[in-house]
Amino acid sequence: MSNNVYDFIAIGLGPFNLSLACLTDNIESLNGIVLEQRTEFNWHPGMMLESAHLQTPFMSDLVTLADPSHKLSFLNYIKKQGRLYSFYIREDFYLMRSEYNQYCQWACQQVNNIRFNQTVTRVEYNELEKYYEITCQHSQSKETKVYLTHKLILGTGPSPYIPECCEDLNDNILHSSHYLPNKQKLQQKDSITIVGGGQSAAEIYYDLLQEIDVHGYELNWITRSPRFFPLEYSKLTLEMTSPEYVDYFYDLPDDRKQSLIASQKNLYKGINTSLINEIYDLLYVKRLSFDFTTNILSNSALKNAALNSDSQRFNLSFFQEEQQQAYNLDTEAVVLATGYQSALPDFLAPISQRIQWNTTGQFDVNRNYSIDKKGDEIFIQNAELHTHGFVSPDLGMACYRNSCIIRDLLGYEFYPIEKRIAFQQFTTPHKPAGSIKRAGNNQPASNNKTHVAQASEFSA
């Protein structure tokens, strides 16, 4: 057991906890580490398509929106790679997904507070000493080690979501998170069906469509959504990715929150408009020279999936929700681009009584992102969609959330935290609304400093 009691220990190394690691590595008065069970940082390698890019601008990196002068910014990284002028000439704010992954891997090498190969098996609270004991097993040597800490930050991330009707076929059906390693095997099938209507589904459909004339497979893309929603990216909508919208959403009644989340999927789960257009254009061009079969179907909910053991083919049952009609589809391969769901880590069981739970068994998250009953010991990353709104999985809000968590860890504000960035108001005005004033020589500038971009991206 380590005798060192850390100020905080973060569990899980996705982009959000990596951002925390970067933002705290230079704070001498804060002693903390991040535990990760993998051997290295690798962000969704199964969807690292060559043409895929982020849905948020490069300023939504690990540190910039907390501290633009930070040494671990993307601009500093790309300068050190000798590609700053190339990036400048490219005139594209949106990083390639592989480039973002490389940047994160570089950032991991610059900090000293990440411990790889540490699989957390149990977390307990020592009532006498008033600290948490985290038991880990080394992923390779199987050696056990216990870390001590006063605070916890949970960032273990969500797990691939498998629809209930497909759970018995889990070994045969492919989730989008494992697409690339299985792509060649998929392309040997005579028919492939993609289920889901978000960015991942669109990227896989576009990727497979490019070689449909080479391999000759039938390609189906089916979603329960009424249409293939583009990601909404207008500037007044982007203002909803803001501290004041989080405040507004957090104060709404729980039932109103859930209905809002259901209606806002195109704000964080939509498809890039450019990708939708590229898919259409590719369909048009392919059709000029090759007769292929593809089915693009909306309003279709997957109700059942069965595998014929003799033919090794799937029979999928769908229900067209507007027509209220059922139909079946025969296919040799299925890719579930059905997203991710929060999964409660088993290691939390010994401290479950210290955590706040709502009536549905979810974390009852405080406004400061804590989930413990005291409100200052256990914090979460990207598990507060139901309490803080659709901005929770947004890479552009990572620095804001981490700045808030760091403030609570230290007891004071280390990184300046914007309170208001939007021109619009989300709540009922407390006084008659006035015009936005222009800042002049004797006029204080507005508190509206900048906007933080939002988009759907893999949960981290």
Steps between C-alpha positions, in 0.01 A plus 500: 500500500623849413533726803455805280146639523416681178280806483309330219508188289320488166393160366490447124696683230271632232536854360323651805729354765799554272401867492489491881846341508640773274335785691619374841850381412635854534321581829761445771251521785282220355625142521300263285526214250288331232465120495442325166472127436628512139867508406464830311251765399310400185172675432242277330747320269216299345365818339829666404399538136747688284252769393326542838534829683378651825173686519649771722767758404864452602457746789307225677831333573612384843592840647439805280154601621632500857838657422585605142867539598533146634800304369283196420274679251443349156669798335814443706489129414470558127773765511731243657407256223602754237148513354369835625526672161343200326212516747470875440493462121245218522251750647291238677417534870398134528776255584519159342402244761834323464681833546307568821592154625868563423480833683352330807770234492763775487337676796515175701877497451538857631341445841612297801165427662366210288535136610428249222429127547303566820167318508290623791331208674366657819448840662441524875474785748710498815278663764781529752754669269239679285638396163415264215697182439523398134611143433655443157636202314774544243354404162805292407690393812177460706679665792261666748548854627291728722486878446366748757317821419271765648301557178388291204428598139322229300559497126464136404282586203191331359479151350376402151121476501357173370121497450323246716383299199864452396654411834490124435684559170774714649777269378370509142382858458758775466484831689633807321776536762663190346443591136850553359660174622207312342457703180667251265295214641183706455582571137507127426129477583230525235290743702575741786245684712587803713255582778510854639460856379789696651847606394658156547234332285546762228879463503480121469238517224714749305813290552334180376322679215833604351585139409152361439581457129822312583346247738141492371327481839151630574525791743214600731479796738203504735402735782199544726531878470247668271785627284879520486545806716790734429688635798356843574786746498358851482666754726205575728459126548871472583437747783307222671840345565563744779517530878173691513314234298633236739365712788166534323469129421613393846220698668222350286269231646627147439213401270560809287869417476431153364257623235749768396786252466279281280421795273857632474676202344577691181699746715753237606429180306446636151705432186737754349316675218809466282499122550132473410572688179805284425290185541239629258762607245674162522172317449437714191847441353501125571161459337634643171732206446385213718168337585509432873246435776467726799208572730486815711203479736376729776215472754598136548546365853688172542269265690667163470815336365553130442792303357432194285757246617493316166538793260680728749276783384306748710131564484426849627149610589420870471193711569432804282369736764317749278330238284457269800615207289747221572753364251794259500846526350740216422871586528831324543662763725376758750680808633337663802577872498276535802723718713602460863339482841624585847616199695538500876847363590491201735784647705264768635285248690685538836441880501150505347355629829715814469354578157177688423256304282182615332177299484605325178835380638712762324752731661326798660761749381556831677554816294877484573515150341528321835289195582583437867267603781743761630528650154879536490664156490397300191473668159396360163595560137234456229241317710269797559297517179178460702585786739720744304371453147627410157831685547628220728679295228621811316878527466464878497370501857781285645710798610201672660402192703860432599549863603197462728632174647848646552343799677330262744816295548706809585238711672563790264475576129831413332375529141257788433149358461264685269159555652332640190606467136170515309327802353161334549319432828358159576294588807214741550661847526504644851483847353393634159743387234718774360716528193854364497735790569812561298818525703668839453784689662295571812261207467590170672509211261220247510552182697434313176854385429479214258289205400586138547417272212288193556453185305445132526818304548589171657439494866808507706 
